C-alpha cells in the first residue's frame, strides 16, 4: 500500500517513531563510487592485462546463461571445446588429484571446509571456486595458506600461457568464454605448483560445466551438496533435470559424497547414476550420522557455533568419526551440514590411503572461513563504514532455500534481534521465493531495496522499484502490513505522520528504496532508535555482489 492510504488497514502494535537520520551532510566509504566487481583497487594496475583479455570474451555471469546451456544435450555447452583448450596448455587437469563439487547451494562452503582440512594435514591445496567477492584472485587459492593467488603469480602465469591461449581462442573462432579461459588458467596454475589436491567447484550444473574435464583416474571423489530450483532454464526446467545435470560429475568407480537432505526421488536419480557408474555412495544425511548444533559462543568479537559431528557410514564404504565441541566460524545449521559433507569427503580420502587425522579434520573445520557467507563485520569494520556500534551481517543468499537458511541462522544466534534488511538482487532470481522466508522472520523493522552491478555490469541488475514490487506482492499474499515509501518521503513525513500512526495503534514493515549508502545509514538509525535494549542487526543480502560492494568500501 502507498503511504497515503496506509492508515486504512494498519491493525497491529503501536508504531514508535524512530529518529530521522540526516543524510545530507553525512558521507561514508559507502558513498564512494563503486569499483568494478572483478578487481579491487590494488589489483587494477597489476591485473590490467589479464582483465582486459578476459573482458573481451563472452561472460555469462554478466549476460546470463542461455537456455539449456547446462544440460547434457545439443543445447549444452561444448565440453570438447574446453578439452581442446586444455590440450593447448598440456592437459594440466591430469597432473593433480581432484575433488569435484556440484550442487545448488553449499558448494563454496563445502570447498572451503575440505580445503582447510587438507591444509591442516599439511597438503598443498589448490581450490577453484566462483564467483568472487572483491577480486578475481579469490577464485584461485594455492598452497598451504589458503590465501588467494597473488596478483604477481597470476599475471606471470597468464603471460606464460598467453600465446597458447591466443591460439586456442583463434581456433575456436571467439566461442571460448571468460569462465572457460579462467578455469584453464587455474588448472594450469595448479599443475605448475604441483598441488597435492585440487578442490574444484562447478560453475553451472555439472555435465556440461567447463570444470567437468577430470578423468576417473584423476578424480579422488565427487560431491553433490544439494539440489534446488536455481538456473532452471539453463538446466532443463525441472528439479529432476537439474539433478541429472549435476550427476554428470560422477565418474566411473570413484566415490560420490551426497550432502542433502534430498527429496526421495531426487536422491534416487543421483544414486541410480552412481550405481550405473559403479561408484560407491557416502551420504552425510544417512540415519547413522548425527550432526548437532549445541550452542554459540563469541571469540575475537565474532560468534562461533558449537557442534558435534558423529558419522557412522556402513553402506558401500565403512567410515567412522566422532568430533565433539567443534567451533565453526561459518554459522547456521546449513553450514553444519556442509561441514558434515566435507568431513564425509575427508573420510573417503582417508579410506583411499591419504593421511588425514581426526585432529586435522577438526582443525580444518574450525579454521574454515568464507567471505560473504554468514559474515558478521567486526566493530572496527562497522566503524570504517561510518556506522560505529552497528551489528552488520553480510550473507550472499539469493534463493528461497538460502533465505530460509539465513532466517534460521539469525533466529538461532540472535533470537530476539530486531532486523533491517538491505537487499539487491540479479534479475534472473526468484524474488518472490526469496522474500517470503525473510518476511516471516519476525522482528523485521524495514527492508531497504537498492541496486548494485552484477559482475561489473548493470544488464542483470534488478531495479530497486521492481524488487520492492515483488516484496509488496509477497506481503499482500502473506497478510503482512507494510509502508511503501522512498527515503525522501520518509524524511519529509515529520511529526504529523507519526502522530497519526500512533493514533491508529499500528505498526508495519517499512519498504524503502534508495542508494546503498543511504540504506546502511537509514537501517542503522532505525535499529538504534527502535531496538533500544534489544540487539538490532542490519542484514545485507540478496547477492554476493551487494556483499562485494560493502566489503569493497571497507578495504578501499
Order of alpha helices (4+ residues) and beta strands (2+ residues): alpha-alpha-alpha-beta-alpha-beta-beta-alpha-alpha-beta-beta-alpha-beta-alpha-beta-beta-beta-beta-alpha-alpha-beta-alpha-beta-alpha-beta-alpha-beta-alpha-beta-alpha-alpha-beta-alpha-beta-alpha
